[in-house]
Amino acid sequence: MKTIGVATLIALLAATEGTVAFPSTGTTSLREEAARKDLIFGSGAINPSYLEDPEFAAVLAYQFNSLSPENEMKWERLNPTEGYYNWDTIDTLVEFAEDHNMAVKGHGLISGCCNPDYLLNITNPTAFRAAMTAHFNAVMHRYQGKIDRWDVVTEALESQGSSLDVNNTFYQVLGPDYIADAFHIARAADPDTKLFINENLVESLPNKRQALYDLVSVLVANGVPIDGVALEMHITEVAPVPGVITEMVNSYKALGLEVTISEMDVHTLNSTLETDIYGAVIAEALSAGITDISFWGFTDKHAYTWLPGAKPLMFNETYYPKPAFYATHTALTNFVSVP
């Protein structure tokens, strides 16, 4: 993302706001406030087809300075057969980001789900690692200089447990070293981008939180080229215990790593609780030193929830801001960054 001054950014946002009519928040945008404090406030879960809705595209560009795809970069979607890549979907997002001076996060290179049949049929470790290398090189070389950070490995741990997911295809073929392999391959493919391990529920499950720390500390001790830990932060009904985010940031900072929030949303049927959680999480995250926060979408029009009836995002289906937006905005505007 190109660096521009706040005055230039405000002019850009005003132009964006004037192009397509969308509901006013009555406030400055998250993007404008983030720019003042050199923060990344992004929206993930952006399916390129959503950009065909002018109102969606306008709110996205007006409120956020970063975006990342939903599932379109998962291996099965992007590279369904050996040697064939469906570049159009990610190209669309990258071009939109370039047009609106936004950063792009790569989500993601590998995960336990969404892998193509041609990969699943490889059982020889050498051949499997070669397939990983070919895939990483193809994707990361194409977007080198355009995607500035990557979720290299997503959800390596059991969802509700504290062990590596042994049902993961990568684990089954390469063993636990597949994680280190992935980071080494990614670093060789692009020496200049940031590389993250992306994990869920660690803020709410103490044993899993410790397991992730143990895993990452071994990676660091072994010289694996990892830059940080991305906390998905899919919250259901109960906010993280106050202080847990700060504790995680400090523990990884001691290892020389960055902590980000990569996929935040809040699943509850209680609007007041949703608002309180958004405000509390963002306030603590910023205070702890997290400078890169992405939400798992921004409008309930395209929200996914496992809690029937929940509306987990900051804008409703018709792009009106919800109380959760104002809680997030207040936390952002009240935050005083320390040089």
C-alpha positions, 0 to 999 in steps of 0.5 A: 500500500502506498503511503499518503498523507492524511489530507490526501487520504481525506480527499480520496475518501470524500471522493469515494463517498461522493461517487456512490450513495451509502448510509452515513455514519455521522462520523469519520471513517475507520480508515481515516482514524486508522491513517492518523495512527498508522494502523491497518483496519481491514476487512477480510471475507471479501468475495470478488463477486461482492464488489459488483454491488457498488454500495458494498464496494464504496463502503469497503473502500471508504471504511477500510485500508486493507482487504483479504479474500474469503475462500478464493485463495484456498488451494482448491479454489485457486489451483484446483488442478495441477498447473491450472490457476484461477487468477481472475478472482484474486486479480479482481481484489488486487486491482480493486485494492490498487485503485483504492490505495488499500493493502492486501493480505494473502489468506491463505496458503495452506490449511486443513480444508479446501485442498484439491484432489491432485494434492490429496492423491500425493503420498510421497513426501518429496513429491508432496513438498515439491507440489507445495513449492510449486504452488507457493512459488506460483501464487507468491511470485504473481502477487509479489509486491502486491500482497504484503502479508500472508497467512501461511498456515491456518488452523494447524491445531485441533479446533477445540484441542491443544494438539496438532490436527493429525487429520490435516493432509499436510501432517499426514504426509509430512508429519509435524514438520510441515509447518516449518517446511511451509514457512521456509518455502514461503520465505524463499518464494518472497523474501520481503513479505510478512509470514503469519501462522493463523489460529482460532479460539486461542483467546478463549481456550487456555490450553490451546493458547499455551499449545500455540505458544509452545509451537511458535516458540519452537519454530522461532528457536529453530530459525523458522522464518515466521514474522507473527501470529494472527488471531482469528478472534471469532467470538461466540457469546463470551468476550475474551478475559480482560488481559488475555490479548495483552498477555499474548501480545507480550509473550510473542513480542518477547520472541520478536514476533508481531500479533495481529487480529485477522478475522474478527466477528462477534456471534451473539443474539444480544446486540448490547453484548455484541457492542460491548465485545467489539469495543472491549476487544479493539480497545485492549488490542490497540492498547496492547500494541496490535497495529493490524486488525481485520474483521471477517467481513463488515456487513451482515448482508454477507455474514456467515454464522454458526449461531442461528439468528446472529448478526456478527458484523458492524454494518447491517444488511443495508449498510447502516452502521450498527452500535458495534461500529460506533464502539469500534470507532470510539475505541479507535479514536480514543486510542493514543499511539505511543511513538 
